[in-house]
Amino acid sequence: MSTTSRSATLLLARHGQTVWHAENRYAGVSDVPLSDEGRAQAEALGRWAVAHPVDAIWTSTMSRAVATAEPACHALGLDPRREPTLRECDFGVLEGRTLAEFEAENPVRAKAFRADPVSYPFPEAEDPRTAAARGTRALRHIAAAHPGERVLVVAHNTLLRLVLCSALSIPLGEYRRVLPALADAAITELRVEDGSAALVSLNVPCAQ
């Protein structure tokens, strides 16, 4: 359904709101469920998927991503393909905490993170370069498996921002500045062909 038989269109969506969103707590590898608002966002994503061509659905294995994809899978009669390497980054000591809490405890390290989150990730966190590499490999694999198709990929905020920077030749250390956040269950369209990527749209709400 894409413009050429070789290119794949990846419709990247961050999962819906979780119960930790209100306090802006880092979820990372913590398996935090969707909130009521997050479930409503998932339903809106499902309606969007019905109104726009979607040939396949892939998700992170984390429950918040799987739950976000469920309405679209049900509406389209598609089985989701769960990919472990689409999981969110491990935020180490920040899991379940806010940046403000960490800053109060360790202002020097928090300042360094704000300036360059790749060179100075949180203590015990996954190296963002490693996360970007695994996420990029996952998207390339998905694109290769679906030439000429449109694929909904439900994953996570920081992982997707790192992958977008990698795909678009933006320095990884700029991901927080260039891409402050991906909205819950919003769509970012990426066209992938022969290993190169083109950004078609960014952070488009699926509920208008």
C-alpha positions in Angstrom: 0.0 0.0 0.0 3.0 2.3 0.1 4.2 4.4 -2.8 6.7 1.8 -4.0 6.9 -1.9 -3.7 10.2 -1.8 -1.9 9.6 0.8 0.8 7.9 0.0 4.1 6.0 2.6 6.0 6.4 2.4 9.8 3.7 4.1 11.9 5.5 4.5 15.2 3.3 5.1 18.3 4.3 5.6 21.9 2.1 3.5 24.2 -0.8 5.2 26.0 -0.6 7.0 29.4 0.4 4.9 32.4 -0.4 5.2 36.0 3.0 6.9 36.6 2.6 9.6 33.9 0.8 12.1 36.2 3.9 12.4 38.4 6.3 12.1 35.4 8.0 9.0 36.8 10.4 7.0 34.7 8.9 3.6 33.9 11.6 2.2 31.7 11.7 -1.6 32.2 9.2 -1.4 35.1 6.0 -3.1 33.8 3.5 -0.3 34.6 -0.1 -0.6 33.4 -2.1 1.9 31.4 -4.3 4.4 33.3 -7.9 4.9 32.4 -6.8 7.8 30.1 -4.2 5.4 28.5 -6.9 2.9 27.7 -9.0 5.6 26.1 -6.0 6.6 24.0 -5.5 3.0 23.0 -9.1 2.9 21.8 -8.5 6.1 19.8 -5.5 4.5 18.2 -7.6 1.5 17.3 -10.1 3.7 15.5 -7.3 5.5 13.7 -5.9 2.2 12.5 -9.3 1.3 11.0 -9.5 4.6 9.2 -5.9 4.4 7.8 -4.4 1.4 6.0 -2.5 -0.9 8.4 -1.2 -4.2 7.2 0.6 -5.5 10.3 1.1 -4.6 14.0 4.3 -5.0 16.0 4.7 -4.1 19.7 7.2 -4.1 22.5 6.7 -7.0 24.9 5.9 -4.7 27.8 2.3 -4.8 28.9 1.6 -1.1 28.4 2.6 -1.4 24.7 0.7 -4.6 24.2 -2.4 -3.1 25.8 -2.1 0.0 23.6 -2.1 -2.1 20.5 -4.9 -4.4 21.5 -7.9 -2.3 20.2 -6.2 -1.9 16.8 -5.4 -5.7 16.6 -9.0 -6.5 17.5 -10.6 -4.1 15.1 -8.4 -5.2 12.2 -8.3 -8.9 13.0 -4.5 -8.9 13.2 -2.3 -10.8 15.6 0.4 -8.6 17.1 4.0 -9.6 16.7 5.8 -8.9 20.0 9.5 -7.9 19.7 11.6 -7.8 22.9 14.2 -5.4 21.4 11.5 -2.7 21.2 11.4 -2.5 25.0 12.0 0.8 26.7 15.4 1.8 28.0 16.4 0.7 31.5 16.7 3.9 33.5 18.7 2.3 36.3 18.3 4.2 39.6 15.6 6.4 38.1 13.1 3.6 37.7 9.9 4.7 39.5 11.4 8.1 40.3 11.2 11.6 38.8 14.1 13.6 37.5 13.3 16.3 40.1 13.8 13.7 42.9 17.1 12.6 41.4 18.2 16.2 41.0 17.6 17.0 44.6 19.7 14.0 45.6 22.5 14.4 43.0 22.4 17.9 41.3 25.8 17.5 39.6 24.8 14.3 37.9 21.4 15.6 37.0 22.9 18.7 35.4 25.3 16.5 33.3 22.3 14.4 32.2 20.3 17.4 31.1 23.3 18.7 29.1 24.1 15.3 27.4 21.9 12.4 28.3 23.9 10.0 26.2 27.4 10.7 27.6 25.9 11.0 31.1 23.0 8.5 31.5 21.5 7.8 34.9 23.6 5.5 37.2 23.0 1.8 36.4 21.0 2.7 33.3 21.3 1.1 29.9 23.7 2.9 27.6 21.5 4.9 25.3 23.8 4.0 22.4 23.1 0.4 23.0 19.3 1.1 23.2 19.5 3.1 20.0 21.3 0.2 18.2 18.9 -2.5 19.2 15.9 -0.3 18.4 17.3 0.5 15.0 17.9 -3.1 14.3 14.4 -3.9 15.3 12.9 -1.3 12.9 15.1 -2.4 10.0 14.0 -6.0 10.6 10.3 -5.0 10.6 10.7 -2.9 7.5 12.5 -5.8 5.7 9.7 -8.1 6.7 7.0 -5.8 5.3 8.1 -4.4 1.9 5.3 -2.3 0.4 3.2 -2.4 3.6 2.2 -0.1 6.4 3.1 -1.3 9.8 1.9 0.0 13.2 4.8 -0.3 15.7 3.9 0.4 19.4 6.9 1.1 21.6 8.2 3.7 24.0 9.1 7.3 24.3 12.9 7.3 24.9 13.6 4.3 22.7 11.7 5.8 19.8 13.4 9.2 20.1 16.8 7.6 20.1 15.9 5.5 17.1 14.5 8.5 15.2 17.8 10.4 15.9 19.8 7.4 14.7 17.7 7.0 11.5 17.7 10.7 10.7 21.4 11.3 11.4 20.8 13.5 14.4 23.4 13.2 17.2 22.0 10.9 19.9 23.0 13.3 22.6 20.4 15.8 21.2 17.4 13.6 21.5 15.9 15.4 24.5 16.3 18.8 22.9 15.3 17.9 19.3 12.5 15.6 20.3 11.3 16.8 23.8 8.6 14.0 24.0 6.4 11.8 21.8 2.7 12.2 22.8 0.8 9.3 24.1 -0.5 7.1 21.3 0.4 9.7 18.6 1.7 8.6 15.2 5.1 9.3 13.7 5.4 8.1 10.1 8.7 6.8 8.9 9.3 5.5 5.4 12.2 3.0 5.2 13.8 1.7 2.0 17.2 0.0 1.5 18.2 0.9 5.0 17.6 4.7 4.7 14.7 6.5 6.4 12.6 9.5 5.6 10.4 11.2 8.2 6.9 11.8 6.8 5.2 13.1 9.9 5.9 13.5 13.6 3.8 13.2 16.7 0.4 13.4 15.0 -2.5 12.8 17.4 -4.7 9.9 16.4 -7.7 11.4 18.2 -8.7 14.6 16.4 
